[in-house]
């Protein structure tokens, strides 16, 4: 091919795309970054950041409502949604400006407009063709719905609509008990809404360890969040005041709104991937463990690749691809080593294999588990949170799974993912000193117990 316009041409500036762009520029490569919306993609604008801002506002509401148990007399006068939205939007705006400035300072060429793959190493943006020595597909995801279920953006909404609500609904049906559904259910309950989750699978957050699902269900039940698991959705009708949701068995649940939170689909249709011969499966781009598609010089990262649809997964894949293109021979991203967090109240976090997957891989006799109850942890008592740290290890081997439930346990997943990714043994972690009082001690205590030295736990 003739000299390309860029060493790396990236289609999509979400977490995977912009991470690839920043690392490639840092390594001295020329970079073109195509984006039809705002830099930062789903995560920054309609995903991770704004939803976690809502969840923090919800935590503040709960603290005000429950302050008397800490000896503080406060009253919750209500939820000012315009004020909540201003806080949320302010966080997004500051991060967006910082990202835009960073990309500009690295000399990355931002190409604004709708891009389409029009050749093996060519992307056409609103009629203008650009070429790259390497092309990275990072076009992201959208909020899915179900066949025959029309999202009108008013009474039947997705998470993106939910982020723009100007008032707190009195009642909501949440269709989907995965991460997104549970997080919004948690927010709305803290804001005072009546919430019912409808989930076709047998349990909430079904991708997590069964013990974590059961703990979250107990906590939601205690909070007054209703849920119907093992219950497929059938239909929804508009009523004079909202919606009537019919589930399998004929039961009807009435509410102001129906939130459709049944997962996210890959944004690949109409982008030329099929026409150029990119291997696809149900809309997803197939890539190997080095993020390479079947086309020479064409990579794919993030939500369009089958696997966990998490911003930090896409980010790390983007960094990996930039380093791979630069010839640094980086280590591929281990899917099981990607930390996972549901930021509900309480939080659920994990890394590695759950007990069932570990048992199917190594045999029930080939693994050991230990669960440390947060009731034995001082900081958790101070925070008045319940939950646990559950470890899964290969018998006489390394820790292969860490599972956490409790308020703020997402902050513990950093150490947990180091233990998993560095194939740490409980005996390796047991001598490490954990600050007191912290919830981090619970991780230490669990490893002490698995190493045969339990202190505040029964072995």
N, C-alpha and C positions, 0 to 999 in steps of 0.2 A: 504494500500500500504506500501511497505518497506520505510525506511527513504529516503525522496527525496533528490536530490542533492542540491536543493535550496528552500527557503521559497517562493520566487517569481521568476518565469521563464518567461522572456519577449521576444516575437518574434517581433523584429523590434526596431531600436534605433533612430527613428525620434522624433519629439517633444513629442508625447504621451508616447512613450516607454522610452526615457531617463529621462523624468520628473518622471515617475513612479519609475524608477530605483533609481534615486537620493533620492527621498522622502522615499522610502522603506528602503534604506540603512541608511538613517538618523534616521529612527525609529528602527534600530537594526535588520532588517531582512536580511537574506542572499539572494543575488540577482545574477541571471544569465541573461545576456543581449545578445541576438543573433542578429547579423547584418551581411548581406552579402556585404554591401557597406561601406560607411564612417559613423561614428557616427554623428548624427544630421539630417540625412534623407533629404527628399525633401526640407523642409523649408530652412535649412542652405546651402545646396549645389546647388539646382536648382530651388528654389522657392523664399520665402519671402526675404531673405537677398540679394542675387545677383540682383534680380529685383529692389529692393529699392535702391541699389547702382546705377544701371542704371538710375533710376528715379532722383536721386540726381544729377548725371552728366548732365541729361537733364535739370534740373532746373538751373544749373550753365551755361549751354549753353544759355538758355533763358535770364538769367540775363545779360550775356555778350552782347547778341544781342539787348536787350532792355535798356541797361545801360544809354543811353543818356537822357531818360525821368527822370532819377534820378540826372541828372547833371554830370554824369561820362562818359567820352569819352573813350570807349573801342571798340575793334573790335574783331569779332569772325572769326578767320582764318580757322576754320574747326573742324571736329570731328576726333580725333586720336583714332580710335577704339582699336588698341593695347594698347594704354595708358589707355583708359577707362576700358578695360578688366583687365589690370594689377592692377588698383585701386580696381575693383570689386573683383578680385581673392584674393587680399591682405586682404580685409575685411573678406572674407570667411575663409581664412587660419588662421587668428588670432583668430577668434571665434572658429574654429574647434580645434585648439591646446588648447585653454582654456577649451573647453568642454571635450576633451580627458583627460586632466590633472585632471579635477574635478572628472570625473568618476573613474579614477585610484585612486585618493586620498580617495575616499569613500569605497574602497575595493570591488567594483563591478567586478564580473567576466565577461569579454567580450568574447563571443564565436563567432569567425569569421567564416562565411560560410553561406550557404543557409539552412535555417531551415524549417522543415515541421512538422505539428502536426500529430503524429503517435499513440497517445493514449490520453485518457481523460486528463491526466496531464503529457504528454510526448512530447518532441520536439526532433526530430532527425536532427542533423546538419552534413551533408556530411558523413553519415554512423554511427555517434556516437550518442547514445540516452542520453538525459538529462531529469531529472524529476523535477517537482516543486510541492510544496504543493498547489500553485496557479499558473495558467498560464494566461498571459496577451497577447492577440492578438493585435498587433500594427503594422501591415505590410504595412500601408500607401496607397498611390495612385499613379496613372500614368496618363499621358496626354492622354485623349481620342481622338479618331478620329470618323469619320462617316462611316457607312457601304459603301464599295466600294470606299472610299477615301484613296488612298495609300500615306503615308507619306514617302518621299524618303530622307529627311534630308538635301536636297540641295535647291530645289525650293519649295517643299511643306514641311513645317517644323512645329514643335511644339515649345512651349515656351522653352523647354530644348535646342533645336537646336538654338533658337534665342539668348540665352545667350552666345553662342560661336561664333557668327558671327564676322568676322574679318574686315568687312567694313559695311558702312551704305547703305542699299539698296536705290535706287532712288525712288522706288514705292513699296507699299505693299498692298495686300488685307488681312484684318484680318477677319477670319471667327469666329464670336462670339463676341457679345457686352456685355459680362459680365465683371467681375473684371479683369481677365487676359488679355482679348482682349483690354479693354479700357486702361489698364496700358501700354501695348506695343505700342498701337496706339499713346498714349501720348508721350512716349519716342521717337519713330521714327519721329514723327512730329517735336519735339524739335530739333532732330538731322538733320532735313532738308528733310525728305522723304515725298513723296505724299502718303497719307494713305486713304484707304476706308474700312470702317467696314461693314460687311454683317451680319445681325442679323435676325433670323426668328421671334423672339418675337416682340411685338409692340413698344418696347422702349429699349434704352440702360440701363444697370444695372437694369434689370427688377425686381430684388428682393428688390430694394430700394423703398422708398416712391415715388409716381408719381411725386411730385414736385421736388425731387432731380434728377430724371431722366431728366426731362425737363430742369432743370438748367444746367446739364452736357451737354445735347445736344446743348443748346444755346452756351455754352462756346466752345464746339468742333467746332461748325459751324463757330464761330468767329475766331478760330485758323486755319481754313481751313482743318479740318479733315472731310472728307465726310463719310456719313453713310447711309445705306439702311436698315431701320427697317421694320419688317413685310415682310421680303424678304427671303424665304428659298433658300439655296444653291442647285444647281443641279449637276454641274460637273466642273472638271478642266482639262485642257489639257496643255501640255508643248508646248511652242513656241520657235522660234529661240533665243529669248532674255529673256524668263521667263515663265510666265503662262498666260492662258486665263481662267478666271473664269466665268462660266455661272450661272445666278441666275434665279429664277422662273420668268416667263414672257419672257425669252429668251435674256435678256440683257447680254452682255459680258463685263467684266472688265479685262483689261490687266495690268500686273504688273510684277516686277522682282520676287517677292515671294508671296506665300500664307501661312500665319500663321494660323494654325488650333488651335483655342482656344475655344473649345466647352465643356470645363469642364474637370474634372478629375474622373477617375474610380477607384474602390477599387482594391488593389492588394491582391487577395484571391485565384485566380485560381491556381490549382496545389499545394496548400499548405496543403492539407489534411483536410481542415475544413469540406467539404461536407462528406468525408468518415468517419469522426469521429462523424457525426451527429449534427454538429453545425447548428442552424437554420439560413437560408440565404434567401435573397430576391434580385434577379437580381445582384448577386455578392457581395452584402453588408451583413455584419454580423448583425443579429438582437440582440439588447441588451436592457435591461430595463433602467430606469432612474438611476440605480446604476451601470450601465455598465456591468451587469451580462448577460452572454449568457444563453441558456437553459441547458448547461452542468455545473454541480456542480464544482465550483472552477475555472471556465474558464471565464475570463473577456475580453471585447473588447473596444478599445479606438481609437479615432482619425478618419481619413478619411474613414476607412472601415465600420464605423457605420453611418447609414443614418442621414443626418443633415448637418449643416454648415461644409464645409471642410476648416477649419482654424487652423493654427498652435497653436494659443492660446487656442482654444477649446480642441484640443488633449492634450496639456500641462496640462490644468486644470483637464481634465478627468484622466490623468495619476496620478496626485497628489491625486485626490479623491480616485482612486482605491488603491493606496498604503496605505492611511489612513484607508480605509474601511477594507482592509486585516489586518491591525494592530489593528482593533477593536476600532477606534476612533469615529465611527459613524458620518462621515462628512456629510455636507449638499450637496445633489445632485446638479449638475451643471444645472442652468436654461438656456435652449437654447435661450430664448428670451433676456436674460441678457448678452449674449456674444456680445461684440462690434464688428462692421464690418467696415472696411475701404477700399476704393478704392484709391490708392495713385497716381491718375492721376493729371493732371493740368487742372482744379482745383480738389481738393480732395473731396470725398464723404464719409461721416461717419454716422453711426447710431447705436442705441441700442434700444431694445424694439420693440413695435408694430408700423407699419406705420398706416397712417390714415385709409386706407381701411380695414385693419385687425382689428383695434380698433373698427371701426364702425360696422363691422360684428359681433364682439364679444359682444359689449356693446350697440349697437344700435346707429344710427346717433345722436339721441338726448341725448345719454348717455356720449358723449365725448365733449371736447373743444379743439381747436387748436389755436396756435398763432405762427406767423412767424415774426422774427426780421431780417430785412435786414442789411447785413454787411456794407452797405453804411453809417449807423449811428454809426459805430465802428471806433474809431480813429486808432487803429493799422492796421485794414484792409485797411483803406485809405492810411496809410504809405506804406503798402505792395502792394498797387494797386491791390487788389483782390476783386472780387464780389462774393456774395453768401448770405447765410442766416442761421439762427438757427430756426428750426421749432420744436415746442413742441406739444405733444399730451397728454392730461390728461383725466382721468375719471372726469365727471362733479362733481365738489366739492370734488374731490378725488386726488390720487397721480398722478404723471407724469408716463405715461406708454410708452412713445416713445420720443426719441430725434433724430433729423435728421439735419445734418450739410452739407453745401456745401461751399467750398472756399479753397484757398491755405492754407496749414498747419492746417486745422481744425481737422485732425486726432489726433493732440496733445491735442485736447479738449475732446476727447471721454472718457478719464479717469474720469473726473468729471461727465460727462453725465452718465456713467455706474454706478457710485456710487449713483447718484440720482435715477436711475431706480431700481437698485438692493436693495436699502434701502427704496424703496417705498416713496420717498420724495414728499412732497407737494410743489407747488410753494411758498406757504407761509413759508415753512421751508428754502427754498433756498434764498428767497428775502433778508433776513437780512445779508447774508454772504457777506464779503467784497472781491471784486475781484480787483486785482492790475490794476492800470491804467498807461500807456495804454497797454492793452493786448487784444487779441481776446477773451480771457476767459470772459471778461466783457460782450460779446454778450450773453453768456449763462445766466449770471446774469440778464441782461436787459430783456431777454425773460421771465424769471421767475418773475421778478418784474411786467411785464405787465400782466401776467396771474394771479398774486396775486392782481391785481387791482391798481397797482402803476406804470404806465408807465412813463418813463422819456424821453428817446430819441426815442420813438416809439409811434405810434398811437394805442390806444387800440381798 
